Amino acid sequence: MAVSYKHQQGVALLTILIMVALATILAASIAKHQNNTMENTAYLMRQNQSLLYAKSAEAFFSELLIQDANNAGG
């Protein structure tokens, strides 16, 4: 049974199409993972910024209360 040139060409084309499809799926998966990572990083940065705001407010009002106490009775 001889394999024709056109048959080989068809198999090669099908192989290339499958490889392109797999590469596309892989690229989409990487892009989605990168997007998820960026969203998680942005969330953590916002969370950290909120914590720093809260700590600075605590320090500010703590100092304000200490000064008020010193001025009132000190």
N, C-alpha and C positions, 0 to 999 in steps of 0.2 A: 504494500500500500504506500504509494508515494504521497507525500504531503505537498500540496500546491503552495506556490508563492503567495497567492491571495489569502489562503487559509492562515499562513504564518503571519501575514500582515494584519489580519483581523485579530489574531491572538495577541500580537504585540500592541495593537491599538487598544484592545480591551484591558490589557495589563497596565498600560499608561493611564487609562481612564480611572481604573481602580486606585492606582497610586496617587493621582491628583485628588480623587475624592477623599482618600485617607489623609493626605496632607492638608486638605481644606478642613476636615474635621479636627485634626490636631491643632491647626492654627486657631480655629474658633474656640477650642477648649482652652488654649493658652491665653487667648484674649479675655475670655470670661473669667479665668482664674486671676489674671492681672487686674481686671476690673474689681473683682471681689476684694482683692488685697488692697487696692487703693481705697475702696469704701471703708474697709476695716481700719486702715491707717488714719483716714480722715476722722472716723468716729473716735478713735483713741486720742487723737490730737485735740478734738473738741472736749472730750472728757477731761483730759489733763488740763486744758485751759480753764475749764469750769472749776476744777479743784484748786488751781492757783488763784483764781478770782476769789473763791471762798476763803482761802487761807489769808490772802492779803486783806480782805474785809475784816476777818477775825482779828488780825494783828492791828489794823487801823483802829477799830472800835475798842479793842482792849487798851491800847495806848490812850485813846480818848477818855475812857472811863477812869484810867489811872490818873490822868491829868485833872479830871473833874473831881475826883476824890481828894487829890492833893490841894486843889484850890478851895474846896468846900470846907474841909476840916483840918487841913494839914499844916 
